Amino acid sequence: MKRIAPFIPLIALALIVAIAAALLLRGGGPAATITAGEAGRPAPTYALARLGGGELLRNQDIAGRTHIINMFASWCVPCRAEHPQLMALKARGVEIIGIAYKDQPSEALEFLSELGNPFHEVGLDPDGRFGLQLGIAGVPETFVIGADGRIRAVHRGPLTPQIVESEILPALSAP
């Protein structure tokens, strides 16, 4: 027993690593489940402060119209990377509601001033509560909301031209 005692911490560490690896690899890994359960459920209702002030931004303001909700932040590097895709969607006439997630209003305004504003409206989610209601994992995240108020598609991470063509546009045009 005295010969095994010095190796017990090493054996315990190896066991922990083996269990962690098995859990990560089970079911195809995180990419296989990252958007599970989001599409098809009703989008949450909201009444958020608008960037720049004014009346609250409410989901009723855009009810009955297919649109996109894009969660972004000025401090988010991937949000900068996806911004040209949002500008291209705006140029195609897509209504996009931007939600500044856990961001300072002045920083969000500066971000949009610098890169251009692709959003029809911009709401503020300073404490992340609306993001939690949507079920986000981080920013950027994009939600296609149907005219019926249900989430049609969810994309976690920055949009690319390929993702816009294969996921976002089909969800926008779905009946």
C-alpha positions as CSV (number, residue, x, y, z in Angstrom):
1,M,0.0,0.0,0.0
2,K,2.9,2.4,0.7
3,R,4.2,1.9,-2.8
4,I,0.8,3.0,-4.3
5,A,0.2,6.0,-2.0
6,P,2.5,8.4,-3.9
7,F,0.6,7.6,-7.2
8,I,-2.9,8.2,-5.9
9,P,-3.1,11.9,-6.9
10,L,-1.8,11.0,-10.4
11,I,-4.4,8.2,-10.7
12,A,-7.1,10.6,-9.6
13,L,-6.0,13.2,-12.1
14,A,-6.0,10.6,-14.9
15,L,-9.5,9.5,-14.0
16,I,-10.8,13.1,-14.0
17,V,-9.2,13.7,-17.4
18,A,-10.7,10.5,-18.8
19,I,-14.2,11.4,-17.5
20,A,-14.0,14.9,-18.9
21,A,-12.9,13.6,-22.3
22,A,-15.7,11.1,-22.4
23,L,-18.3,13.8,-21.5
24,L,-16.9,16.2,-24.2
25,L,-16.8,13.6,-26.9
26,R,-20.2,12.1,-26.1
27,G,-22.9,13.1,-28.6
28,G,-20.6,14.6,-31.2
29,G,-19.2,17.4,-29.0
30,P,-20.5,20.9,-28.3
31,A,-21.1,21.8,-32.0
32,A,-23.8,19.1,-32.2
33,T,-25.9,20.6,-29.4
34,I,-25.1,24.3,-29.4
35,T,-28.4,25.3,-31.1
36,A,-30.6,22.4,-29.8
37,G,-34.0,23.5,-28.7
38,E,-34.0,27.1,-29.8
39,A,-35.8,27.1,-33.2
40,G,-39.6,26.6,-33.1
41,R,-40.2,28.2,-29.7
42,P,-41.9,31.6,-29.3
43,A,-39.5,34.6,-29.2
44,P,-39.6,36.2,-25.7
45,T,-41.6,39.5,-25.3
46,Y,-39.5,42.5,-24.5
47,A,-39.6,46.2,-23.6
48,L,-36.1,47.5,-23.8
49,A,-34.6,51.0,-23.6
50,R,-33.7,52.3,-27.1
51,L,-30.1,53.3,-27.9
52,G,-30.3,57.1,-28.1
53,G,-33.4,57.3,-25.9
54,G,-37.0,57.6,-26.7
55,E,-39.9,55.2,-26.1
56,L,-39.2,51.6,-25.1
57,L,-38.4,49.2,-27.9
58,R,-41.1,46.5,-27.7
59,N,-41.6,43.3,-29.6
60,Q,-45.2,44.5,-30.4
61,D,-43.6,47.2,-32.6
62,I,-42.5,44.6,-35.2
63,A,-45.2,42.0,-34.5
64,G,-46.5,40.2,-37.6
65,R,-43.3,40.9,-39.7
66,T,-40.4,38.5,-40.3
67,H,-37.2,40.0,-38.9
68,I,-33.9,39.3,-37.4
69,I,-32.7,39.9,-33.8
70,N,-28.9,40.3,-33.7
71,M,-27.2,40.3,-30.3
72,F,-24.0,42.3,-30.5
73,A,-21.6,44.3,-28.4
74,S,-18.9,47.0,-29.1
75,W,-16.3,45.0,-27.1
76,C,-17.0,41.8,-29.2
77,V,-14.3,41.2,-31.9
78,P,-16.4,38.6,-33.8
79,C,-19.3,41.2,-33.9
80,R,-16.9,43.4,-36.0
81,A,-16.2,40.5,-38.3
82,E,-19.9,39.8,-39.0
83,H,-20.9,43.5,-39.4
84,P,-20.5,43.5,-43.2
85,Q,-23.0,40.6,-43.4
86,L,-25.5,42.6,-41.4
87,M,-25.0,45.6,-43.7
88,A,-25.6,43.4,-46.7
89,L,-28.8,42.0,-45.2
90,K,-30.0,45.6,-44.5
91,A,-29.2,46.5,-48.2
92,R,-31.5,43.6,-49.2
93,G,-34.3,45.1,-47.2
94,V,-34.1,42.8,-44.2
95,E,-35.4,44.3,-40.9
96,I,-32.8,43.7,-38.2
97,I,-33.3,44.6,-34.6
98,G,-30.0,45.1,-32.9
99,I,-29.6,44.4,-29.2
100,A,-26.5,45.9,-27.5
101,Y,-25.7,43.1,-25.0
102,K,-24.0,44.1,-21.7
103,D,-22.6,47.2,-23.4
104,Q,-22.4,50.9,-22.6
105,P,-24.7,53.0,-24.7
106,S,-21.9,55.4,-25.7
107,E,-19.7,52.5,-26.8
108,A,-22.5,51.0,-28.8
109,L,-23.2,54.3,-30.5
110,E,-19.5,54.7,-31.3
111,F,-19.3,51.1,-32.7
112,L,-22.3,51.8,-35.0
113,S,-20.9,55.2,-36.0
114,E,-17.6,53.7,-37.0
115,L,-19.0,50.6,-38.9
116,G,-22.4,51.8,-40.0
117,N,-25.8,51.0,-38.6
118,P,-27.5,47.9,-40.1
119,F,-30.3,48.0,-37.6
120,H,-33.9,49.1,-38.0
121,E,-33.9,49.7,-34.2
122,V,-31.4,49.2,-31.4
123,G,-32.3,48.1,-27.9
124,L,-30.2,47.9,-24.8
125,D,-29.7,44.8,-22.7
126,P,-27.3,46.2,-20.1
127,D,-27.7,43.4,-17.6
128,G,-28.1,40.5,-20.1
129,R,-31.7,39.6,-19.0
130,F,-33.1,39.6,-22.5
131,G,-30.2,37.6,-23.7
132,L,-31.0,35.0,-21.1
133,Q,-34.6,34.9,-22.2
134,L,-33.4,34.3,-25.7
135,G,-31.0,31.6,-24.5
136,I,-27.8,33.1,-25.8
137,A,-24.4,31.6,-25.1
138,G,-22.5,34.8,-26.0
139,V,-22.3,37.4,-28.7
140,P,-22.7,37.6,-31.6
141,E,-25.9,35.6,-32.0
142,T,-28.6,35.9,-34.7
143,F,-32.2,34.9,-34.4
144,V,-34.7,34.8,-37.3
145,I,-38.1,35.6,-36.0
146,G,-41.1,34.6,-38.2
147,A,-44.3,36.7,-38.6
148,D,-45.9,34.3,-36.2
149,G,-43.5,35.4,-33.4
150,R,-41.6,32.1,-33.4
151,I,-37.9,31.6,-33.7
152,R,-37.2,30.1,-37.1
153,A,-33.4,29.9,-36.9
154,V,-30.6,30.6,-34.6
155,H,-27.0,31.1,-35.4
156,R,-24.4,31.4,-32.7
157,G,-21.2,33.1,-33.7
158,P,-20.4,35.6,-36.5
159,L,-22.3,35.5,-39.7
160,T,-20.4,34.7,-42.9
161,P,-21.7,34.9,-46.5
162,Q,-22.1,31.1,-46.5
163,I,-24.2,31.1,-43.3
164,V,-26.4,34.0,-44.6
165,E,-27.1,32.0,-47.8
166,S,-27.5,28.6,-46.3
167,E,-29.3,29.4,-43.0
168,I,-30.5,33.0,-42.6
169,L,-32.1,33.7,-46.0
170,P,-34.0,30.4,-46.2
171,A,-35.4,31.0,-42.7
172,L,-36.4,34.5,-43.7
173,S,-38.3,33.3,-46.7
174,A,-39.9,30.2,-45.1
175,P,-43.7,30.3,-45.0
